[in-house]
């Protein structure tokens, strides 16, 4: 449970953390050549997918050592789960990249919030341990939990809940809609803010 959660968490949290510096660190690149800014977000998400696949080998090794490898058909749910996480990662990268380019101090705040979120998101502890209001706040209303769960559940040999699928899909739709508006409005200012 912990290994599957950590593999998914490292991917999600690293995408969020690195998104803050997406346009800040690429200033020299896009000032010297004509570049589609979203390409930088695609590269960031792709790089983290490659790291996820490498980290997955640790999870496979742990499964082999403890003899409980999930070999059922539920493992196939990891592909649509990863696709949703990556689609969310792209809009998160673009949006946070814009905000952190304009407001440079935001990067430290987001990195601190990510560290806190690691402890309030069920990665180290099972989500079944909370009931009532605590469950609603820390699990049901926690978007990071749902992104992690659609990747972690197939690794544990079970299908993700419908709530997690719907939340991740809603995040994808709303996030991309907001990103299109923001990126369309502020794309020309990226070179000046950098």
C-alpha positions in Angstrom: 0.0 0.0 0.0 2.7 2.4 1.0 4.9 1.6 -2.0 2.1 2.0 -4.5 1.0 5.3 -2.9 4.5 6.7 -2.8 5.1 5.9 -6.5 1.9 7.7 -7.5 2.6 10.6 -5.0 6.1 11.2 -6.3 4.8 11.6 -9.8 1.9 13.9 -8.9 3.8 16.1 -6.4 6.9 16.4 -8.6 4.7 17.6 -11.5 3.1 20.2 -9.3 6.5 21.3 -7.8 8.3 21.5 -11.1 5.4 23.4 -12.7 6.2 26.4 -10.5 9.5 26.9 -12.3 8.3 25.9 -15.8 8.4 29.3 -17.4 10.9 30.8 -14.9 13.6 28.3 -15.7 12.8 28.4 -19.4 13.3 32.1 -19.8 16.5 31.8 -21.8 15.0 29.2 -24.1 11.9 31.1 -25.1 13.6 34.5 -25.4 16.1 33.1 -27.9 13.7 31.2 -30.2 10.1 31.0 -31.2 8.6 28.3 -29.1 5.2 26.9 -28.3 5.0 27.4 -24.5 2.9 24.4 -24.0 5.7 22.2 -25.3 7.5 22.9 -22.1 4.6 21.5 -20.1 4.4 18.4 -22.3 8.1 17.8 -21.7 7.8 18.2 -17.9 4.9 15.7 -17.7 6.6 13.3 -20.1 9.8 13.5 -18.0 7.8 12.7 -14.8 6.1 9.7 -16.6 9.5 8.3 -17.4 10.6 8.7 -13.8 7.3 7.0 -12.7 8.0 4.0 -14.9 11.5 3.7 -13.3 10.1 4.0 -9.8 7.5 1.4 -10.7 10.3 -1.1 -10.8 10.7 -0.6 -7.0 7.1 -1.4 -6.5 7.4 -4.6 -8.6 10.4 -5.6 -6.6 8.5 -5.1 -3.3 5.6 -7.2 -4.7 8.0 -10.0 -5.7 9.7 -10.0 -2.2 6.4 -10.1 -0.4 4.7 -12.4 -2.9 1.6 -10.5 -3.5 1.9 -9.2 -7.1 -1.5 -7.9 -8.5 -1.9 -10.0 -11.7 -5.6 -9.7 -12.2 -7.4 -7.8 -14.9 -7.8 -4.8 -12.6 -4.1 -3.9 -13.3 -5.3 -2.6 -16.7 -7.1 0.3 -15.0 -3.7 1.8 -14.5 -3.6 3.0 -18.2 -6.7 5.2 -18.1 -5.7 6.3 -14.6 -2.3 7.4 -15.8 -3.8 9.1 -18.8 -6.1 11.2 -16.5 -3.2 12.1 -14.2 -1.0 13.1 -17.1 -3.8 15.2 -18.7 -4.3 17.0 -15.4 -0.5 17.4 -15.1 -0.3 19.3 -18.3 -3.0 21.9 -17.3 -1.5 22.2 -13.8 1.9 22.8 -15.3 0.7 25.5 -17.6 -1.5 27.2 -15.0 1.0 27.1 -12.1 3.8 28.1 -14.5 1.9 31.2 -15.4 1.0 32.1 -11.8 4.5 31.4 -10.5 6.1 33.4 -13.3 4.0 36.4 -12.5 4.1 36.0 -8.7 7.5 34.5 -7.9 6.9 34.0 -4.2 4.1 31.6 -5.0 6.6 28.8 -5.7 7.7 28.6 -2.0 4.0 28.6 -0.8 3.1 25.8 -3.2 6.1 23.7 -2.2 5.2 24.1 1.4 1.6 23.1 0.7 2.7 20.0 -1.2 4.8 18.9 1.9 1.7 19.4 4.1 -0.5 17.6 1.6 1.6 14.5 1.7 0.6 14.0 5.4 -3.1 14.8 5.1 -3.5 12.7 1.9 -3.9 9.0 2.6 -0.5 7.8 1.4 1.0 6.5 4.7 -2.4 5.6 6.2 -5.4 3.8 4.8 -8.4 5.9 3.8 -10.7 3.4 5.5 -9.4 4.7 8.9 -11.4 7.9 8.6 -15.2 8.2 9.0 -17.7 11.1 9.0 -16.5 14.7 8.6 -12.8 13.7 8.6 -13.4 11.4 5.6 -15.2 14.1 3.7 -12.5 16.7 4.3 -9.3 14.6 3.9 -10.5 12.1 1.3 -13.7 13.0 -0.6 -12.8 16.7 -1.1 -9.1 16.1 -1.6 -8.3 16.1 -5.3 -4.8 14.8 -4.8 -6.3 11.6 -3.2 -8.4 10.9 -6.3 -5.4 11.4 -8.6 -3.3 9.0 -6.6 -6.1 6.5 -6.1 -6.8 6.0 -9.8 -3.1 4.9 -10.1 -2.6 3.2 -6.8 -5.8 1.0 -6.8 -4.9 -0.9 -10.0 -1.4 -1.5 -8.6 -3.0 -3.0 -5.5 -5.2 -5.3 -7.6 -8.5 -3.4 -7.3 -10.6 -1.1 -9.5 -10.6 2.6 -8.5 -13.9 3.9 -7.1 -16.4 5.7 -9.3 -16.0 8.8 -7.1 -12.3 8.9 -7.9 -12.9 8.5 -11.7 -15.6 11.2 -11.7 -13.5 13.6 -9.6 -10.4 13.1 -11.8 -12.5 13.6 -14.9 -14.2 16.7 -13.6 -10.8 18.1 -12.6 -9.6 17.5 -16.2 -12.5 19.2 -17.8 -12.7 22.2 -15.4 -8.9 22.6 -15.3 -8.4 22.6 -19.0 -11.3 25.1 -19.5 -9.7 27.5 -17.0 -6.2 26.9 -18.5 -7.4 27.7 -22.0 -8.9 31.0 -20.8 -5.8 32.0 -18.7 -3.3 30.9 -21.3 -5.1 32.6 -24.1 -5.2 35.8 -22.2 -1.7 35.9 -20.8 0.4 33.9 -23.3 1.8 37.1 -24.9 3.0 38.3 -21.5 5.2 35.3 -20.7 8.3 36.7 -22.4 7.9 40.0 -20.6 7.2 38.5 -17.2 10.3 36.2 -17.5 
